[in-house]
Amino acid sequence: MADVTLCNKTPINTKEELYALLNDKSGKQYYQQMKELEVDGDALWATIRKSMKSRLKTWLEICAHCGMCADSCFLYLANDKDPKQVPSYKIQSTLGEIVKKKGQVDNEFMRHVMDVAWSKCTCCNRCGMYCPFGIDMGIMFSYLRGLCFTQGFVPWEMKIGSGMHRVFRAQMDVTTEDWVDTCEWMCEEYEEDWPGLEIPVDKEDADIIYTVNAREPKHYPEDLAEAAVLFHLAGENWTVPSEGWEETSLAMFAGDWEGCKLQVESVYDAITRLRPKRMVVTECGHAYRATVIEGPYWAGRKSGQPPVETLHYVEWVAEALRTGKIKIDPAKKIKEPVTYQDSCNYIRNAGLGDIAREIMSYMAEDFREMKPSREHNFCCGGGGGFNGIGYYREQRNKGLIVKRDQILETGAKLVITPCHNCWDAIRDLEEVFKVGIRWSFLKPLLIEMAIVPEHLKVREEEEEA
C-alpha cells in the first residue's frame, strides 16, 4: 500500500489531519501501518541527487573508521560500548547504505534507519569535536532524518510536532488568542507581588523582543511571568509578538525542512513588523539553534544571521548581572553545592561556555563543574527529540545513565538547566533512578536572590489593602 491513512509520505497541513493522528494514542495504528508503507526508491534517490552536496559526500567517503568518535558518544558509553553505537558505524550503515544502493532499499531497512536516526543519535555534535577529519555527524544525521521524513518513516510524535508547526507555527496547539490571553493572565496573577508588571504585546521599536518555547504558555506559564519579572527588575523596554512568538522547532527534530522554514519565517516576520533592536530567546537550547544558527539558512538569508542581534537567555542574564541591571543579594546566593548542565545547542554551536560560568560566579558560592564540561559536556540524554518519543523511551532512559553519573560525581544535589530539553531529561533522570537531585531554570533562582529596587517594592499601604 503506497499511501495509508495515518502513516504516509505527506506532511500534515490541516487541523483535521493533525487531530486524526493525535487520536491514535501512542501511535499504535501509525506504527502498524508503517510496516506496509512502500519506499519510493526512485524519489529517494532523486532527493539525494538534488540535496546531497559535496560536503556530505566527502564526509561519507573520507571516514577512516578509526573509532575516535566512539567514546565521545554518550549512547555508546551507556550501552556497554556496543560497536553498533559507534557514530561512524551508525551513519555508514544507514545513510551510507542508502547512497550505495541509490535509494533502492525496502521497508524493513527504512524502519531500521528510523530507529537509528532517532534512538541512537540526538544530533548533539559532540563526536564531531573528536573526528580527525572534522566530520559533523549531527549534520549528517539531520540530513538522514530529512530523507526519512520524505518517505514517511518518522516517529509518531515527530510527525505530530511537524504538523503542529505547519498548522499553528508552534510545537503545540497554542493559538494567537491562547498566547495573548496567557500573557494577560500571568500579569494578573503576579501583579500583587510586582506592581506595574506588564507583558507588552506587539510594542513597536522596543529594545528587546522576547520569544519563547510553546511549552511555556501551554504547560508552564509561570516561566513567562518570571521572565517578565526579571525584565521588570532590569528596567528593560521589551515586548512579545502576538504572532511569531514561538522559537522552537520540532520540525527540525522531525527532518521537515519545509516546516522549519515556515516556522522560522514567522519569527522573522514578527521582527520585521515590530522593529526591535535585539531578540532574546528563552531558556531553550534547540530554540536558539533553530532560530539563530540554522534558521537564517532555512529562510534564505545570505548573511547567515537573523534580522537582528539575537541573544540566548543566558547571554541576557550575564549582561544584566554584569551591568548591574539585576543585582544579587550576597546573603541569598546559593550556598549548597550546585552544578550546571551545558546545553549542546548553545555551548557547542554558539560557544557560550564562559557566559554560563560568569552567571555562576554571581549566583553560587559552591559551583562544581561536571567532568567533562563546557563544549566537552555530554548531551543530557534527551535532546534531538529523544525526550518526547514514547516508542524509544527505554533507549532514552538507558542513555540518561551517563548524565546521572556525571551529576553524582560532582556531589551537587541542585542542577541548573537553562534549557527545556535538559530540564526534562534531568527531571526524568530523577524519576527513573531516584538519586535525590533537584533541577531548576535560571529564572526562579534569580528572582529569589535579586535585590528589588525601592521603586518596585510593594508599598505598605498596598499590602494592607
C-alpha positions as CSV (number, residue, x, y, z in Angstrom):
1,M,0.0,0.0,0.0
2,A,1.6,3.2,-1.2
3,D,-0.3,5.6,0.9
4,V,-2.1,4.8,4.2
5,T,-4.4,6.8,6.4
6,L,-2.1,7.9,9.2
7,C,1.4,6.8,8.2
8,N,2.2,8.3,4.8
9,K,4.7,10.5,2.9
10,T,2.5,13.6,3.1
11,P,3.3,16.3,5.7
12,I,0.4,17.3,8.0
13,N,-1.0,20.7,6.9
14,T,-4.6,20.7,8.4
15,K,-6.1,20.5,11.8
16,E,-8.2,17.6,10.7
17,E,-5.1,15.6,9.7
18,L,-3.3,16.6,12.9
19,Y,-6.1,15.6,15.3
20,A,-6.6,12.3,13.5
21,L,-3.0,11.5,14.3
22,L,-3.3,12.7,17.8
23,N,-6.3,10.5,18.4
24,D,-4.2,7.4,17.6
25,K,-3.0,7.0,21.1
26,S,0.8,6.2,21.3
27,G,0.7,5.8,17.5
28,K,-0.5,2.2,17.7
29,Q,-2.2,2.3,14.3
30,Y,0.5,4.6,12.9
31,Y,3.4,2.2,13.6
32,Q,1.3,-0.8,12.4
33,Q,0.6,1.0,9.1
34,M,4.3,1.9,8.8
35,K,5.1,-1.8,8.2
36,E,3.1,-1.6,5.0
37,L,4.5,1.7,3.8
38,E,6.2,1.4,0.4
39,V,9.6,3.0,-0.2
40,D,9.7,5.1,-3.4
41,G,13.3,4.3,-4.2
42,D,13.4,6.5,-7.3
43,A,12.1,9.5,-5.4
44,L,14.5,8.9,-2.6
45,W,17.5,8.7,-5.0
46,A,16.2,11.9,-6.8
47,T,16.1,13.7,-3.4
48,I,19.7,12.6,-2.6
49,R,21.0,13.6,-6.0
50,K,19.4,17.0,-5.6
51,S,20.2,17.7,-2.0
52,M,23.4,15.8,-1.1
53,K,26.2,18.3,-1.7
54,S,29.9,17.9,-1.8
55,R,30.4,18.3,1.9
56,L,28.2,15.3,2.9
57,K,29.6,13.2,0.0
58,T,33.1,13.9,1.2
59,W,32.4,13.1,4.8
60,L,30.9,9.7,3.8
61,E,34.0,8.9,1.7
62,I,36.8,10.1,3.9
63,C,35.7,8.4,7.2
64,A,38.8,6.3,8.2
65,H,36.8,4.1,10.6
66,C,39.4,5.0,13.2
67,G,36.8,4.8,16.0
68,M,37.9,8.0,17.6
69,C,34.3,9.1,17.7
70,A,33.2,6.1,19.8
71,D,34.0,7.3,23.3
72,S,32.6,10.7,22.5
73,C,29.1,9.3,22.2
74,F,27.1,9.0,25.4
75,L,24.9,6.3,23.9
76,Y,27.9,4.2,23.0
77,L,29.1,4.5,26.6
78,A,25.6,3.9,28.2
79,N,25.2,0.8,26.1
80,D,28.3,-1.0,27.3
81,K,30.4,0.2,24.3
82,D,28.3,-1.7,21.8
83,P,30.1,-1.4,18.4
84,K,26.8,-0.7,16.7
85,Q,26.6,2.5,18.7
86,V,29.8,4.0,17.3
87,P,28.8,7.2,15.4
88,S,30.7,6.3,12.2
89,Y,29.1,2.9,12.1
90,K,25.6,4.3,12.7
91,I,25.9,6.7,9.7
92,Q,27.7,4.4,7.4
93,S,25.3,1.6,7.9
94,T,22.3,3.8,7.2
95,L,22.9,6.9,5.0
96,G,26.0,5.2,3.6
97,E,23.9,2.1,2.5
98,I,21.1,4.2,1.1
99,V,23.6,6.1,-1.1
100,K,25.4,2.9,-2.2
101,K,22.1,1.3,-3.2
102,K,21.0,4.6,-4.9
103,G,17.8,4.7,-2.8
104,Q,16.7,1.2,-3.7
105,V,16.0,0.0,-0.2
106,D,13.0,-1.7,1.4
107,N,10.5,-1.0,4.1
108,E,12.3,-3.1,6.8
109,F,15.6,-1.3,6.1
110,M,13.9,2.2,6.3
111,R,12.3,1.3,9.6
112,H,15.8,0.3,10.8
113,V,17.1,3.6,9.6
114,M,14.4,5.4,11.5
115,D,15.3,3.5,14.7
116,V,19.0,4.5,14.3
117,A,18.3,8.1,13.3
118,W,16.0,8.9,16.3
119,S,17.0,6.4,19.0
120,K,20.8,6.2,18.6
121,C,21.7,9.9,17.9
122,T,20.5,13.2,19.4
123,C,22.5,15.3,16.9
124,C,24.4,16.7,19.9
125,N,27.5,17.1,17.6
126,R,29.9,16.0,20.3
127,C,31.5,13.3,18.1
128,G,32.4,15.9,15.5
129,M,34.8,17.5,18.0
130,Y,36.9,14.4,18.2
131,C,36.9,13.3,14.5
132,P,40.3,13.9,12.9
133,F,38.6,14.9,9.7
134,G,36.1,17.2,11.3
135,I,33.1,15.1,10.1
136,D,30.0,16.6,11.7
137,M,27.7,13.6,12.5
138,G,25.0,15.9,13.8
139,I,24.5,17.4,10.4
140,M,24.7,14.0,8.7
141,F,22.0,12.6,11.0
142,S,19.9,15.7,10.5
143,Y,20.1,15.1,6.8
144,L,19.3,11.4,7.2
145,R,16.2,12.4,9.2
146,G,15.1,14.6,6.4
147,L,15.4,11.7,3.9
148,C,13.3,9.5,6.3
149,F,10.7,12.3,6.6
150,T,10.2,12.4,2.8
151,Q,9.4,8.7,2.8
152,G,7.1,8.8,5.9
153,F,9.5,6.9,8.2
154,V,9.4,9.3,11.1
155,P,8.3,8.6,14.8
156,W,4.7,9.4,15.6
157,E,5.4,12.2,18.0
158,M,7.8,13.9,15.5
159,K,5.2,13.7,12.7
160,I,2.7,15.4,15.1
161,G,5.3,18.0,16.1
162,S,6.0,18.8,12.4
163,G,2.3,19.2,11.9
164,M,1.9,21.5,14.9
165,H,4.4,23.8,13.4
166,R,2.8,23.8,10.0
167,V,-0.7,24.4,11.4
168,F,-0.1,26.6,14.5
169,R,3.5,27.8,13.9
170,A,4.2,26.3,17.3
171,Q,5.1,22.9,18.6
172,M,1.8,22.7,20.5
173,D,-1.7,23.8,19.6
174,V,-1.5,27.3,21.1
175,T,-3.4,29.9,19.1
176,T,-2.7,33.6,19.0
177,E,-5.7,34.1,21.2
178,D,-4.4,31.5,23.7
179,W,-1.0,33.1,23.8
180,V,-2.2,36.7,24.3
181,D,-4.7,35.6,27.0
182,T,-1.9,33.7,28.8
183,C,0.3,36.9,28.8
184,E,-2.6,38.9,30.3
185,W,-3.4,36.1,32.8
186,M,0.2,35.9,34.1
187,C,0.3,39.7,34.7
188,E,-2.9,39.5,36.7
189,E,-1.6,36.5,38.7
190,Y,1.7,38.3,39.6
191,E,0.6,42.0,39.9
192,E,0.0,41.8,43.7
193,D,3.7,41.0,44.3
194,W,5.0,43.0,41.4
195,P,3.0,46.2,41.0
196,G,3.1,47.6,37.4
197,L,4.2,44.3,35.9
198,E,3.5,44.1,32.2
199,I,4.0,41.7,29.3
200,P,3.8,44.2,26.4
201,V,2.3,42.6,23.3
202,D,3.2,44.0,19.8
203,K,5.0,47.0,21.2
204,E,6.9,48.6,18.3
205,D,10.6,49.7,18.4
206,A,11.3,48.0,21.7
207,D,14.8,47.3,22.8
208,I,14.1,43.6,23.2
209,I,11.6,41.2,21.5
210,Y,11.3,38.1,23.7
211,T,10.4,34.8,22.1
212,V,9.7,31.5,23.9
213,N,9.1,27.8,23.9
214,A,5.4,26.8,23.3
215,R,5.6,24.6,26.4
216,E,5.7,27.7,28.5
217,P,2.2,29.1,27.6
218,K,0.8,25.6,27.3
219,H,2.2,24.0,30.5
220,Y,4.5,26.3,32.4
221,P,3.0,29.8,32.2
222,E,4.9,30.8,35.3
223,D,8.1,30.7,33.2
224,L,6.7,33.6,31.1
225,A,5.7,35.5,34.2
226,E,9.2,35.0,35.7
227,A,10.8,36.4,32.5
228,A,8.5,39.4,32.8
229,V,9.5,39.9,36.4
230,L,13.2,39.9,35.5
231,F,12.8,42.3,32.6
232,H,10.8,44.4,35.0
233,L,13.6,44.4,37.6
234,A,16.1,45.2,34.9
235,G,14.1,48.1,33.6
236,E,14.0,46.7,30.1
237,N,12.0,48.2,27.2
238,W,10.7,44.9,25.8
239,T,7.8,43.2,24.1
240,V,6.5,39.9,22.9
241,P,4.8,39.5,19.4
242,S,1.3,38.3,19.2
243,E,2.4,36.1,16.2
244,G,5.8,34.7,15.7
245,W,6.5,34.2,19.4
246,E,7.5,30.6,19.2
247,E,11.2,29.8,18.9
248,T,11.3,26.1,18.9
249,S,11.3,23.7,16.0
250,L,10.1,20.1,16.4
251,A,10.1,20.3,12.6
252,M,13.9,20.3,12.9
253,F,13.9,17.2,15.0
254,A,11.5,15.6,12.5
255,G,13.6,16.4,9.5
256,D,10.8,18.5,8.0
257,W,12.9,21.2,6.3
258,E,9.9,23.0,4.7
259,G,8.2,23.1,8.2
260,C,11.5,24.6,9.6
261,K,11.4,27.3,7.0
262,L,7.7,28.2,7.8
263,Q,8.4,28.3,11.5
264,V,11.5,30.5,11.5
265,E,9.9,32.9,8.9
266,S,7.1,33.5,11.3
267,V,9.6,34.7,13.9
268,Y,11.5,36.8,11.4
269,D,8.2,38.4,10.2
270,A,7.5,39.5,13.7
271,I,10.9,41.1,13.9
272,T,10.3,43.0,10.6
273,R,6.8,44.1,11.8
274,L,7.8,45.3,15.3
275,R,11.4,46.6,14.6
276,P,13.1,45.6,17.9
277,K,16.7,46.4,18.4
278,R,17.5,42.8,19.7
279,M,15.9,39.5,20.3
280,V,16.2,37.3,23.4
281,V,15.5,33.6,23.2
282,T,14.1,31.8,26.3
283,E,16.0,29.1,28.2
284,C,15.9,26.6,25.4
285,G,18.9,25.2,23.5
286,H,17.3,23.9,20.4
287,A,15.1,27.0,20.0
288,Y,18.3,29.0,19.8
289,R,19.8,26.7,17.3
290,A,16.7,26.6,15.2
291,T,16.2,30.4,15.0
292,V,19.8,31.7,15.3
293,I,22.1,29.0,13.9
294,E,20.1,27.1,11.4
295,G,17.2,29.4,10.8
296,P,18.8,32.1,8.7
297,Y,19.7,29.4,6.1
298,W,16.2,27.9,6.1
299,A,14.9,31.4,5.5
300,G,17.3,32.1,2.6
301,R,19.2,34.9,4.4
302,K,22.5,35.3,2.7
303,S,24.1,36.9,5.7
304,G,23.6,33.7,7.7
305,Q,22.3,35.9,10.5
306,P,18.8,36.6,12.0
307,P,17.3,40.0,11.1
308,V,18.5,41.5,14.4
309,E,21.2,40.7,17.0
310,T,19.9,37.7,19.0
311,L,20.9,36.5,22.5
312,H,20.2,33.3,24.2
313,Y,18.7,33.9,27.7
314,V,22.0,33.1,29.4
315,E,23.6,35.9,27.4
316,W,21.0,38.4,28.6
317,V,21.3,37.2,32.2
318,A,25.0,37.6,32.2
319,E,24.7,41.1,30.7
320,A,22.1,42.1,33.2
321,L,24.3,40.9,36.1
322,R,27.5,42.4,34.7
323,T,25.9,45.8,34.1
324,G,24.1,45.9,37.4
325,K,20.6,45.9,35.9
326,I,20.0,42.9,38.2
327,K,21.9,42.8,41.5
328,I,22.2,39.7,43.6
329,D,21.8,39.9,47.4
330,P,25.0,38.1,48.6
331,A,23.1,36.6,51.6
332,K,20.8,34.9,49.1
333,K,23.4,33.3,46.9
334,I,23.2,29.5,46.5
335,K,25.1,28.1,49.5
336,E,24.8,24.4,48.7
337,P,26.9,22.6,46.1
338,V,25.4,23.3,42.6
339,T,26.3,22.2,39.1
340,Y,25.3,23.4,35.6
341,Q,24.1,21.5,32.6
342,D,25.7,22.8,29.4
343,S,23.1,22.6,26.6
344,C,24.6,21.1,23.4
345,N,22.9,23.6,21.2
346,Y,24.3,26.8,22.7
347,I,27.5,25.5,24.1
348,R,28.9,23.6,21.1
349,N,27.0,25.6,18.4
350,A,27.4,29.1,19.9
351,G,30.4,28.9,22.3
352,L,28.6,30.2,25.4
353,G,30.6,28.3,28.0
354,D,32.3,31.3,29.5
355,I,28.9,33.2,29.8
356,A,27.4,30.3,31.8
357,R,30.4,30.4,34.2
358,E,30.1,34.1,34.6
359,I,26.5,33.7,35.7
360,M,27.5,31.0,38.2
361,S,30.1,33.4,39.7
362,Y,27.3,35.7,40.7
363,M,24.8,33.1,41.8
364,A,26.7,30.3,43.6
365,E,29.2,30.0,46.4
366,D,30.0,26.3,45.7
367,F,29.8,25.8,42.0
368,R,31.0,22.4,40.8
369,E,31.8,21.5,37.2
370,M,30.7,18.3,35.7
371,K,33.6,16.3,34.2
372,P,33.9,16.9,31.3
373,S,32.2,20.3,30.9
374,R,31.6,23.2,28.6
375,E,31.8,22.2,24.9
376,H,33.0,18.7,26.0
377,N,30.0,18.1,28.2
378,F,27.8,15.1,27.3
379,C,24.3,15.5,26.0
380,C,21.6,15.4,28.7
381,G,20.3,12.3,27.1
382,G,17.0,13.8,25.9
383,G,18.0,16.1,23.0
384,G,17.1,15.9,19.3
385,G,13.5,14.9,20.2
386,F,14.6,11.8,22.2
387,N,12.7,13.1,25.3
388,G,9.4,13.1,23.5
389,I,9.3,9.8,21.6
390,G,7.5,7.1,23.6
391,Y,8.5,4.4,21.1
392,Y,12.1,4.8,22.2
393,R,11.6,5.6,25.9
394,E,13.6,2.5,27.0
395,Q,16.5,3.6,24.9
396,R,16.3,7.2,26.1
397,N,16.2,6.1,29.8
398,K,19.3,4.0,29.3
399,G,21.0,7.0,27.7
400,L,20.4,9.0,30.9
401,I,23.0,6.9,32.8
402,V,25.9,9.0,31.6
403,K,24.4,12.3,32.7
404,R,23.3,10.7,36.0
405,D,26.9,9.6,36.8
406,Q,28.3,13.0,35.7
407,I,26.0,14.8,38.2
408,L,26.6,12.4,41.0
409,E,30.3,12.7,40.7
410,T,30.0,16.5,41.4
411,G,28.4,15.8,44.8
412,A,25.8,18.5,44.0
413,K,22.1,17.9,44.5
414,L,21.0,21.0,42.6
415,V,21.4,21.2,38.8
416,I,20.8,24.4,36.9
417,T,19.4,23.6,33.5
418,P,18.8,26.7,31.2
419,C,17.2,24.5,28.5
420,H,13.8,22.9,28.3
421,N,15.1,19.5,26.9
422,C,17.8,19.4,29.6
423,W,15.3,20.3,32.3
424,D,13.0,17.5,31.1
425,A,15.8,14.9,30.8
426,I,17.1,15.6,34.3
427,R,13.6,15.6,35.7
428,D,13.1,12.2,34.2
429,L,16.5,11.1,35.3
430,E,15.5,11.6,38.9
431,E,12.1,9.9,38.3
432,V,13.8,6.8,36.8
433,F,16.9,6.5,39.1
434,K,15.7,8.3,42.2
435,V,19.2,9.7,43.1
436,G,17.9,12.7,45.1
437,I,18.7,15.6,42.9
438,R,16.7,18.8,42.1
439,W,16.8,20.9,38.9
440,S,15.9,24.4,38.0
441,F,15.8,27.0,35.3
442,L,17.7,30.3,36.0
443,K,14.6,32.5,36.2
444,P,13.1,31.3,39.6
445,L,16.5,31.2,41.2
446,L,17.4,34.7,40.1
447,I,14.1,36.1,41.3
448,E,14.7,34.6,44.8
449,M,18.1,36.2,45.1
450,A,17.7,39.5,43.3
451,I,17.7,42.8,45.1
452,V,14.4,44.6,44.4
453,P,14.8,48.4,43.9
454,E,12.8,50.6,46.2
455,H,10.6,51.9,43.5
456,L,9.5,48.4,42.5
457,K,8.7,47.2,46.0
458,V,5.1,46.7,47.2
459,R,4.2,49.6,49.4
460,E,2.9,49.0,52.9
461,E,-0.5,50.5,52.2
462,E,-0.8,48.2,49.2
463,E,0.0,45.2,51.4
464,E,-2.6,46.3,54.0
465,A,-5.2,46.8,51.3
